[in-house]
Amino acid sequence: MSQFDQVINRKKTDSVKWDYTKRIFGVEDVLPMWVADMDFQAPEEVIDALHTRVDHGIFGYTMPGSKMEEAVKNRLKSRHSWEIDPKTITYSPGIVTAISMAIHAFTTSEDKIVVQPPVYYPFFEIAQKHKREVLYNQLLLNENFRYEIDFNDLEEKLSDERTKLFILCNPHNPSGRVWSEEELTKIGDLCIKHNVLIISDDIHSDLLLFGNQYTPIASIRKDIANQTITCIAPSKTFNLAGLQASILLIPNDSLKRRYNEVQQLFGVMGINTLGADAMQAAYEHGSNWLDELIQYLQENVLLIEEYLMNHLPQVKIMRPESTYLVWIDVRSLNKSDKELQELLLNKGKLALHIGSKFGENGEGFLRMNIACPKETLLDGLKRLKIALT
């Protein structure tokens, strides 16, 4: 039996996923498989590090030091063959926070920002809240049911003199697509050509499935690195989202100074003590746990593929190359998003993300979080069958 088979009751813990379905979906008696956190305990070494800090009993001001920098540097080198200079590191409570700060730091209300839907919706929602115009470089589905980048359209949007920022999602959420070095090089070249800053959200980069390899866009060439802010975090990888600790890697000194000025402007002073301790412990000691997790997630992907083939053959998934989020294609059912949501919540008693949340070209898709015990996943698949048949 795997450690990830353990079903842990998360109700009455103020979990957004489990305790706020009434507020978010309008119903309570549903199985939540929507938001991107896992139903697994964090690695034991992380829990031990938190116990050590709590047992010490003093929670004064702290700051990540050289041991943290070394942990981040070693992790990126060992896991992704990426050599970084620790001086490029900046800390943030979260990547969404970091992207918001970057939009404020590097654009004005006259500027435009490019995103690639269907994509993690805070990208365009935050840009809109900053009163920036959003340009949508729609991803295209190829004959192998895999997303590709429309580079002609991308260059057209980047060449607009008002375009100042491009937000990349690598690996891609919600599809799990891992962009190739060739694709990333093209993106980098276009952004350099048109002087557009790249913000690369790489939060799912540790969760690589089925032998896929991740390339950080900033690792390809120095000139691309100098045009890029890379965002990483242990939150998705080790289920630490509630501890609010993430990292920005900013090799360009002037960009780093400007970003830090904006953080200070808004009174953001880094990350909290427990978040820092958890991050360091995860990066130093979490590799074996992560390897086991990846194996379990791969089994869950195969389980959902087999279940759909046997019980819902008209529905298929885009097999994720990374992440524990599965992009489910239900276009063959010819249901509107409103109809799908009603069937899921009221008939199947299942809470999923509706695809159009990620952009118009997400219509006819659902996003399911499969980072849960197989018992929970099977329950969710049965509910999906009830909802859609």
C-alpha positions as CSV (number, residue, x, y, z in Angstrom):
1,M,0.0,0.0,0.0
2,S,1.3,3.4,-0.9
3,Q,1.4,6.3,1.6
4,F,-0.7,8.2,-1.0
5,D,-3.5,5.7,-0.6
6,Q,-4.4,7.0,2.8
7,V,-7.6,8.9,2.8
8,I,-7.3,11.9,5.2
9,N,-10.4,13.8,6.3
10,R,-9.8,17.5,5.4
11,K,-13.2,18.8,6.4
12,K,-13.4,21.3,9.2
13,T,-9.9,22.4,8.6
14,D,-10.9,25.6,6.8
15,S,-9.8,24.0,3.6
16,V,-10.9,26.1,0.6
17,K,-11.3,22.8,-1.4
18,W,-13.4,20.9,1.2
19,D,-15.0,23.5,3.4
20,Y,-16.1,26.2,1.0
21,T,-18.0,24.4,-1.7
22,K,-21.2,26.1,-0.6
23,R,-19.7,29.5,-0.9
24,I,-18.0,28.8,-4.3
25,F,-20.5,26.4,-6.0
26,G,-23.7,27.0,-4.1
27,V,-23.9,23.4,-2.9
28,E,-22.3,21.4,-0.1
29,D,-22.8,17.7,-0.8
30,V,-20.3,17.5,-3.6
31,L,-16.9,15.8,-4.0
32,P,-14.4,18.7,-4.7
33,M,-11.8,17.9,-7.4
34,W,-11.3,21.4,-8.7
35,V,-8.7,23.6,-6.9
36,A,-5.0,22.7,-7.4
37,D,-3.9,21.4,-4.0
38,M,-3.3,17.7,-3.1
39,D,-5.1,15.5,-0.6
40,F,-1.7,14.1,0.5
41,Q,0.3,14.9,3.6
42,A,3.6,16.8,2.9
43,P,6.9,14.9,3.2
44,E,7.8,13.8,6.8
45,E,11.0,15.9,6.6
46,V,8.9,19.0,6.0
47,I,6.6,18.3,8.9
48,D,9.6,17.6,11.1
49,A,11.1,21.0,10.2
50,L,7.9,22.7,11.0
51,H,7.7,20.9,14.4
52,T,11.2,22.0,15.2
53,R,10.4,25.6,14.5
54,V,7.1,25.5,16.5
55,D,8.7,23.7,19.4
56,H,11.3,26.5,19.6
57,G,8.4,28.7,20.4
58,I,9.8,32.0,19.2
59,F,8.4,33.5,16.0
60,G,10.3,36.7,15.5
61,Y,11.5,38.2,12.3
62,T,13.5,35.9,10.1
63,M,15.0,36.0,6.6
64,P,16.0,33.1,4.3
65,G,19.8,32.8,4.4
66,S,22.6,31.1,2.5
67,K,21.4,27.6,3.4
68,M,18.1,28.4,1.6
69,E,20.0,29.8,-1.4
70,E,22.1,26.7,-1.6
71,A,19.1,24.4,-1.3
72,V,17.4,26.2,-4.3
73,K,20.6,26.2,-6.3
74,N,21.3,22.5,-5.7
75,R,17.7,21.5,-6.4
76,L,17.6,23.2,-9.8
77,K,20.9,21.7,-10.7
78,S,20.1,18.2,-9.6
79,R,16.5,18.1,-10.8
80,H,16.7,20.2,-14.0
81,S,20.4,20.6,-14.8
82,W,19.9,24.4,-14.4
83,E,22.8,26.3,-13.0
84,I,21.7,29.5,-11.3
85,D,23.4,32.3,-9.4
86,P,21.9,32.6,-5.9
87,K,22.1,36.4,-6.3
88,T,19.2,36.1,-8.8
89,I,16.8,34.9,-6.1
90,T,13.9,37.0,-4.8
91,Y,11.2,35.7,-2.5
92,S,7.5,36.2,-2.7
93,P,4.5,35.0,-0.7
94,G,3.1,33.5,-4.0
95,I,3.4,33.4,-7.7
96,V,0.1,35.2,-8.3
97,T,1.3,37.9,-6.0
98,A,4.6,38.0,-7.9
99,I,2.9,38.3,-11.3
100,S,0.7,41.2,-10.0
101,M,3.8,43.0,-8.7
102,A,5.6,42.4,-12.1
103,I,2.6,43.9,-14.0
104,H,2.8,47.0,-11.7
105,A,6.5,47.2,-12.0
106,F,7.0,46.8,-15.8
107,T,3.8,48.0,-17.5
108,T,1.5,51.0,-17.5
109,S,-2.2,51.3,-18.1
110,E,-1.4,52.1,-21.8
111,D,0.4,48.7,-22.2
112,K,-0.7,45.3,-23.4
113,I,0.0,41.9,-22.0
114,V,0.0,38.6,-24.0
115,V,-1.3,35.3,-22.5
116,Q,-2.0,31.9,-24.1
117,P,-5.4,30.5,-23.4
118,P,-6.8,28.2,-22.3
119,V,-4.5,29.1,-19.4
120,Y,-4.5,29.6,-15.6
121,Y,-7.2,32.3,-15.3
122,P,-5.5,34.6,-12.8
123,F,-3.0,35.6,-15.6
124,F,-5.6,37.5,-17.5
125,E,-7.8,38.4,-14.5
126,I,-5.0,40.2,-12.7
127,A,-3.9,42.0,-15.9
128,Q,-7.5,43.2,-16.3
129,K,-7.7,44.4,-12.7
130,H,-4.5,46.4,-13.4
131,K,-6.4,48.0,-16.3
132,R,-4.0,46.5,-18.9
133,E,-5.3,45.3,-22.2
134,V,-4.9,41.6,-22.6
135,L,-4.0,40.0,-26.0
136,Y,-5.0,36.3,-26.4
137,N,-2.6,34.1,-28.3
138,Q,-4.9,31.1,-28.5
139,L,-3.3,27.7,-28.3
140,L,-4.2,25.3,-31.1
141,L,-5.2,21.7,-30.9
142,N,-3.2,19.5,-33.4
143,E,-4.2,16.2,-34.9
144,N,-2.5,14.4,-32.0
145,F,-4.8,16.1,-29.5
146,R,-2.0,18.2,-28.2
147,Y,-1.7,22.0,-27.8
148,E,0.6,23.9,-30.1
149,I,1.6,27.6,-30.2
150,D,0.4,29.7,-33.1
151,F,3.7,31.5,-33.6
152,N,2.5,33.7,-36.5
153,D,-0.3,35.1,-34.2
154,L,2.1,35.3,-31.3
155,E,4.6,37.5,-33.3
156,E,1.7,39.7,-34.5
157,K,0.7,40.4,-30.9
158,L,4.3,40.8,-29.6
159,S,5.1,43.2,-32.4
160,D,2.4,45.6,-31.2
161,E,4.4,48.6,-29.8
162,R,2.2,48.7,-26.8
163,T,2.9,45.0,-25.8
164,K,5.3,45.0,-22.9
165,L,4.8,41.7,-21.1
166,F,4.3,38.0,-22.1
167,I,3.1,35.6,-19.4
168,L,4.2,32.0,-20.1
169,C,2.9,28.9,-18.3
170,N,5.6,26.2,-18.4
171,P,4.4,23.5,-17.8
172,H,1.0,24.5,-19.0
173,N,-2.0,24.7,-16.8
174,P,-4.6,23.3,-17.4
175,S,-3.4,20.9,-20.1
176,G,-0.1,19.7,-18.5
177,R,1.8,20.4,-21.7
178,V,5.6,20.7,-21.3
179,W,6.9,23.1,-23.9
180,S,10.0,21.9,-25.8
181,E,13.3,23.7,-26.0
182,E,12.6,24.5,-29.6
183,E,9.3,26.1,-28.8
184,L,10.8,28.0,-25.9
185,T,13.7,29.3,-28.0
186,K,11.2,30.6,-30.6
187,I,9.3,32.4,-27.8
188,G,12.5,33.8,-26.4
189,D,13.7,35.0,-29.8
190,L,10.4,36.8,-30.5
191,C,10.3,38.5,-27.1
192,I,13.9,39.7,-27.6
193,K,13.2,40.9,-31.1
194,H,10.2,42.9,-29.9
195,N,11.6,43.9,-26.5
196,V,8.9,42.1,-24.5
197,L,9.5,40.9,-21.0
198,I,8.8,37.2,-20.2
199,I,7.2,36.2,-16.9
200,S,7.4,32.4,-16.8
201,D,5.2,30.6,-14.3
202,D,7.0,27.3,-13.8
203,I,5.2,26.2,-10.6
204,H,4.4,22.7,-12.0
205,S,7.9,22.0,-13.3
206,D,8.8,19.4,-10.7
207,L,5.7,17.3,-11.4
208,L,7.0,15.7,-14.7
209,L,5.1,12.6,-15.8
210,F,5.9,9.7,-18.2
211,G,9.6,10.7,-18.7
212,N,8.9,14.2,-20.0
213,Q,11.7,16.7,-19.6
214,Y,11.3,20.4,-18.5
215,T,13.4,23.2,-19.9
216,P,13.4,26.5,-18.1
217,I,13.2,29.2,-20.8
218,A,15.8,31.2,-18.9
219,S,18.3,28.3,-19.1
220,I,18.5,28.3,-22.9
221,R,20.6,31.4,-23.5
222,K,21.9,34.4,-21.5
223,D,20.1,37.0,-23.6
224,I,16.8,35.1,-23.0
225,A,17.5,34.9,-19.3
226,N,18.1,38.6,-19.2
227,Q,14.6,39.1,-20.7
228,T,12.9,36.6,-18.2
229,I,11.6,36.5,-14.7
230,T,11.1,32.8,-13.7
231,C,8.6,31.9,-10.9
232,I,9.0,28.6,-9.0
233,A,7.6,27.3,-5.7
234,P,7.4,24.1,-3.6
235,S,3.7,24.7,-3.1
236,K,2.3,22.4,-5.9
237,T,5.1,19.9,-5.7
238,F,5.0,19.3,-1.9
239,N,1.4,20.4,-1.1
240,L,2.5,23.6,0.7
241,A,0.2,26.2,-0.9
242,G,-1.1,27.4,2.5
243,L,2.4,28.3,3.7
244,Q,2.7,30.9,1.0
245,A,6.4,30.7,-0.1
246,S,7.7,31.1,-3.6
247,I,10.8,32.2,-5.5
248,L,11.5,34.5,-8.4
249,L,14.7,34.1,-10.4
250,I,15.7,37.5,-12.0
251,P,19.2,37.4,-13.6
252,N,18.9,41.0,-15.0
253,D,20.0,43.3,-12.2
254,S,18.0,46.3,-13.3
255,L,14.8,44.2,-13.5
256,K,15.5,42.8,-10.1
257,R,16.0,46.2,-8.6
258,R,12.8,47.5,-10.1
259,Y,10.8,44.4,-9.0
260,N,12.2,44.7,-5.4
261,E,11.3,48.4,-5.4
262,V,7.7,47.5,-6.1
263,Q,7.6,44.8,-3.5
264,Q,8.8,47.4,-0.9
265,L,6.3,49.9,-2.2
266,F,3.5,47.5,-1.3
267,G,5.1,46.4,2.0
268,V,5.8,42.8,0.8
269,M,8.9,41.8,2.8
270,G,9.5,38.2,1.6
271,I,8.1,35.0,3.0
272,N,7.0,33.9,6.5
273,T,9.1,31.8,8.8
274,L,7.2,28.6,8.6
275,G,7.0,28.9,4.8
276,A,10.7,29.3,4.5
277,D,11.4,26.3,6.8
278,A,9.1,24.1,4.8
279,M,10.6,25.2,1.5
280,Q,14.1,24.5,2.6
281,A,13.3,21.1,4.0
282,A,11.3,20.2,0.9
283,Y,14.1,21.2,-1.4
284,E,16.8,19.5,0.7
285,H,15.0,16.3,1.6
286,G,11.9,15.8,-0.6
287,S,13.3,14.1,-3.7
288,N,12.4,10.5,-2.7
289,W,8.9,11.5,-1.6
290,L,8.5,13.3,-4.9
291,D,9.6,10.3,-7.0
292,E,7.0,8.2,-5.2
293,L,4.4,10.9,-5.8
294,I,5.1,11.1,-9.5
295,Q,4.7,7.3,-9.8
296,Y,1.4,7.5,-8.0
297,L,0.2,10.3,-10.2
298,Q,1.1,8.4,-13.3
299,E,-0.9,5.4,-12.0
300,N,-3.9,7.8,-11.5
301,V,-3.6,9.1,-15.0
302,L,-3.7,5.5,-16.4
303,L,-6.6,4.7,-14.1
304,I,-8.7,7.6,-15.4
305,E,-7.8,6.7,-19.0
306,E,-8.9,3.1,-18.5
307,Y,-12.1,4.1,-16.7
308,L,-13.2,6.5,-19.4
309,M,-12.4,4.0,-22.1
310,N,-14.6,1.4,-20.4
311,H,-17.4,3.6,-19.0
312,L,-17.4,6.9,-20.9
313,P,-15.9,6.3,-24.3
314,Q,-17.3,9.5,-25.7
315,V,-15.1,11.4,-23.2
316,K,-11.3,11.6,-23.4
317,I,-8.4,13.3,-21.6
318,M,-5.4,15.1,-22.8
319,R,-2.7,13.0,-21.1
320,P,-0.7,15.4,-18.9
321,E,3.0,15.6,-19.5
322,S,3.3,17.3,-16.1
323,T,1.0,18.3,-13.2
324,Y,-1.8,16.5,-11.4
325,L,-4.4,18.4,-13.4
326,V,-6.3,16.5,-16.1
327,W,-7.9,18.3,-19.0
328,I,-11.1,16.4,-20.0
329,D,-12.6,16.8,-23.4
330,V,-16.4,16.5,-23.3
331,R,-17.2,18.5,-26.5
332,S,-18.8,15.4,-28.0
333,L,-21.7,15.7,-25.6
334,N,-22.7,19.1,-27.1
335,K,-23.5,20.6,-23.7
336,S,-23.1,24.3,-22.8
337,D,-20.9,25.1,-19.8
338,K,-24.0,26.0,-17.8
339,E,-25.5,22.6,-18.6
340,L,-22.3,20.8,-17.7
341,Q,-22.0,22.6,-14.4
342,E,-25.6,21.8,-13.5
343,L,-25.1,18.1,-14.4
344,L,-21.9,17.9,-12.4
345,L,-23.1,19.6,-9.3
346,N,-26.8,18.5,-9.1
347,K,-26.7,15.1,-10.7
348,G,-23.1,13.8,-10.2
349,K,-22.5,15.7,-7.0
350,L,-19.0,16.6,-8.3
351,A,-17.2,19.9,-8.3
352,L,-14.8,20.5,-11.2
353,H,-13.4,23.5,-13.0
354,I,-15.4,24.3,-16.1
355,G,-13.0,24.8,-19.1
356,S,-14.2,28.2,-20.2
357,K,-12.9,29.6,-16.9
358,F,-9.4,29.3,-18.6
359,G,-10.5,31.1,-21.7
360,E,-13.1,30.9,-24.5
361,N,-11.2,28.0,-26.2
362,G,-11.6,26.0,-23.0
363,E,-15.3,25.5,-23.7
364,G,-16.3,21.9,-23.8
365,F,-13.5,20.9,-21.4
366,L,-13.3,20.1,-17.7
367,R,-10.3,20.3,-15.4
368,M,-10.0,17.6,-12.7
369,N,-7.5,17.4,-9.9
370,I,-6.3,13.8,-9.6
371,A,-3.8,14.3,-6.7
372,C,-5.9,12.2,-4.4
373,P,-6.0,8.6,-3.2
374,K,-7.2,6.1,-5.8
375,E,-10.4,5.5,-3.7
376,T,-11.2,9.2,-4.0
377,L,-10.4,9.3,-7.7
378,L,-12.7,6.3,-8.4
379,D,-15.5,8.0,-6.5
380,G,-15.0,11.1,-8.6
381,L,-15.0,9.1,-11.9
382,K,-18.2,7.3,-10.9
383,R,-19.8,10.7,-10.2
384,L,-18.6,12.0,-13.5
385,K,-20.3,9.0,-15.2
386,I,-23.5,9.6,-13.4
387,A,-23.4,13.3,-14.3
388,L,-22.7,12.8,-18.0
389,T,-24.9,9.7,-18.8
